[in-house]
Amino acid sequence: MKILGHIHTFNDEEVIDLSLQALLDQTYPLDEIVLVDNASTDRTLQRSFPEKVTVIRHTENLGTSGAVATGLQYGIAHQYDFAWILDADCVAEKDALAQLVALYESFSPGLEAQVWRLSSLPMERPKWAVLEGSVRLARFAGNTTPQPRHGIVFTSRGYTRVAPIAGQAVYECDGTIWSGNLFKLSAVKKIGLPNPDYVLDWGEYEYGYVGKSHGYRAFMHQSSLLKHNITGISTASFTTYRMGRVAFNMIEMPPIRCYYLVRNVLYFWLYEYGDRNIQTIIQKVYKVLMLTLAQTGGID
């Protein structure tokens, strides 16, 4: 099985060595690692890289979806069987890839033909984080213990967040963050590359939906672990202001991220989601309205 490792970067000079070393240390060795850089302006690329690392530098920032598309395209062009996608701020456990490979090899031939993606389980550290597939923010109440991001499953009424039962090591997962996804490239060739117009948030969930719409299945493996957002810094922050018994919650995030999050979520549910109905559309529009209200001081 020929597997390409992929890391996408943008101004990640402080963490790139850690994430790259984690791929080099995998007990199931990667044949090559492609580092796709989104026109970093810091010292991310100002270092020497091991021989098996290939650097592709975009002349402009194409966003996460654009960088992933470049990595998958590279894997297809160089006849890899799989590509393992990771963020630069992510450190995979040494046996993370081996766990995914063992899981795939345990499948029957019939199931192997249906599977297009296997995912490592991201463990998240920050106090605030965007919930899976949602524009709502969750608070970890100051708890710095890593929290699992189990992903979502699309349904006729939108999606549900996966809540694994005790002892369930492997479960189906239609959508999860980019980091930790092991894509079967023969399936990617049939499905097509990720849509670069999604740029930032929601692109990974849209791509998961595309795979499911083509009849493919995807699984997450809880024994394949990776530490996500190792800096502990979130691009979204939350401040509560009180006036007597009334609390005002202010969500702050970079304007570009707020714009693409709202735009992408609305576009997906209005134009791409095949089972949409008026209730689902109203629910999604309401959620993004609540996000924009919170940005400007909505009442909690």
N, C-alpha and C positions, 0 to 999 in steps of 0.2 A: 504494500500500500504506500503510494508516493504522496507525501503530505507537505504542503507549503505553509509555513508560518507567516502571519501578516500582522504588522503593527502600523497603525496610522497615527501621525503626530502633528501637532501644531504648538509650537513654543513649549516643548516638553523637556528642556535641557536638564531639569532637576530630577526627572524620573525615568528617562529613557534607558539609562544604564541598568536600572533595576528590572524593568519590564523585559528588556532584551536578554539579560542574563537568565531570567526565569525560563525563557524559551530555549536557550542554549543548554540549560540543565535538565530538560525533560528526560525522563527515563525511556520514553519512546522518542528516539531522535527525529527531528525534523530534517528533511532533505535540503531545505533552503528557507531563508527568512527574507521576506520583502518588507522594507520599511517605506511606507508611502507618506511623504511629508507634504503638508498643505501650506507650502510657502512660509515656513517659520522665519521669524525675524530675530530670534535669539540664537543661542549656541547649540541648538539641538543637533545639528549635523556637523558641527565643528569638532569632530573627534574621529578617531580611527575605528572602523568596524571590522569584526571578524570576516574571514574569507567567504563564509556561507551567507553573509548578509548582502542583499542587493538593495540599493537606495534608489527610489523613484521620487523626484522632487517636482511637485506641481509649481507652475509659475504664478498661480493664484490659488487662493483658498477655495476649494471646491466643496467644503463641508465634509461631514462624516460619511454621508451616503456616497458622495463622489469619490472619496478616498477608498472606501470599501469596494466600489465598482472597479476602480483601477487595480486593486489587489486581486480580485476574482478574475478579471480579464487577463492579468499576468499569469495566474495559475492555469487558466484554460489554454493560453497560448503556449505554455511550456509543458503541457500534457501532465499536469498533476491530477491525482485522483480526488484529493480533498484540499481545502484551504481552511486554516484555523485562524479566525479573526480576533484580534485583541486590541484594546485601547492602550495608549502609551502609559496611562496611569493605572495599569492593572498588572498584578503579579500572580501568575498561575502556580499552583502547587506542583511539585516535581512530577507527580504521577497523574496530573490532570488529563493530559492527552492520552496516556496509556489507558486510563479508565474509559475514555470515549471509544478508543479503538477496540478494546476488549468487549464493550457493549455491542458495537456494530458487528463484530465477528461472532457474537452469540446469537444473532438473529437468524431465522430461517431464510433460505433464498427468497421466498416470497415476500417477507417483511423487508429484507435488504433492498429489494426493488422499489418498495414504497417509500423508504426513508430518504429524505434529502438533507436533513440537518439534525445534528446532535449538539447539545449545549452543555457547557460547564455551568455550575451554579455560582453566580456572582454573590459575594458577601460584601455588603455595603457598610461603610463606617460613618458617614456624615450624620450630623444631628438632623439635618433636613434633606429630603430627597424627593424627587418626583416619583409618584407611585407608578407601578407598571401600567402602561397604557392610559394613564390618566393625567389630567391637568391639575388635579388636586394635590396639595402638599401634605406630607405626613411628618409628624414630629416624633423624634425618638426620645423626647423628654430628657435630654442630656446624657442618655445612655450611649457610650462609645463602643459597646459590644457589637461586633459585626452582625448585620441583619441579612438574611437570605432574600434574594429577589427571585421568586419562583416563576414569574412569567404569567402569561394569559392564554386563555383558550377562546377563540371566536365562537359565538353562538348566533342563533337567529334573532336574538335581542341585543346584540352588541358583542360583549365579551364578559368573561368572568375571570377573576384572578385565581390561579391555581393554589389550592390549599392541600398539600399532600397529607395523606393519612400516615399515622405512625408506622415506621418501618418501610415506607414506600420509597425505595431508592431511585426508581426510574418512573417517569410519568410523561404523558404527552403534553407538549407545550407549543402552541402555535406562534407565540410571539414573545420575544425577550430582547434585552439590550444587545447591541452588536457584539460586545466583548464576550468571548467564550464560545462563539458559534463555529462549529465544524461543518462546513458546507460540502456536500458532494457535488463536484464540478460537472459531472455528466448531467445532473438535474438542473444545475444553474444554466447550462447551455440551452436547455429546453425552455426554462422559465424566463430567461433573460436576466440581465444585470439589474442591480438596484436602481431605482429612479433617482438620479442626482438632484432633481428639482426639490426633493424633500429636505435636502441640505443638512438640517440639524435634527431636532426631535421628531419622533414618530416614523422616520424612514425605516427603522428596523421592524416595526410592527406592521407597516404596510407591506414590506417584503415578505414577512411571515404569512400574511394573508394571501399574497400572490401565490406562494408555494402551496398553501392549503387549497386554493382555488384550482390549482392544476392537479389536485388529487394526491399530493404528497403528504407524508406524515413527518412529524418532528418530535424529538424526545429530549428531556433534560435529565441529567444524571447527577444526583446529589452527592455522589462520592468524588466527582470531578470538580474540584473547588478552585476558585480564584478570588483574590482580594481585589475588589474594585474600588476605584477612587482612593488610592493609597495616600494621597496628600491630605485627605479629610476635608478638602475645600469644596464647597458646593457653589455653583453659579447662582443659585437661588437662596435668598435669605428671608427670614420672617421675623417681624418685630410686632409685638402687641402693645398698643397704647390704650390706656383706660381713662375714662371720664366718668367717675362714679361707678355705676353698675354696667355701663356700656363699654364693651371692648372693641377697639378698632384694630384689625389685623392688616398690616402692610407687607405685601410680598414684593421683594425687590429682586429683579434679575436683569441682565443686560437687555436693552431694548431689542437687539437683533434676535436674541433667543426667544423673547416673549412673542415677537412678531411671527417667527417661523413656527413656534409651537401652536399658536392659535390658528394660523393659516393652514398648516399641514393637517391638524386634527379636523378642522371644518371641511377641508377639501376631501379627505378620506371618507368621512361619514356621509357627505353629500353626494359624492360622485363615484367612489370606488367600491364602497361596501355593498355587496350584492343583495343582502337580505334586509336592506334598510326599510324602515317603516316610519310613519310620522312620529310615533312615540320615541323611537331611538333617536331620530333627528332632533326632536325637541330636547331630549335629555342631553345630547352632546353640545348643542348650542347653548343650553343653560350652563353647562360646566365651564365652557370657555368664557362666557359672560361673567361668571363668578370669578374667574381668574383675573380678568381685566378690571373688575370692580375692586378686587383685593389689591391689585397693583396701585389703585388710586385711593384706597382707604375704605374698602367695604366694611360693613358691620358684621361682626362674628355672631 
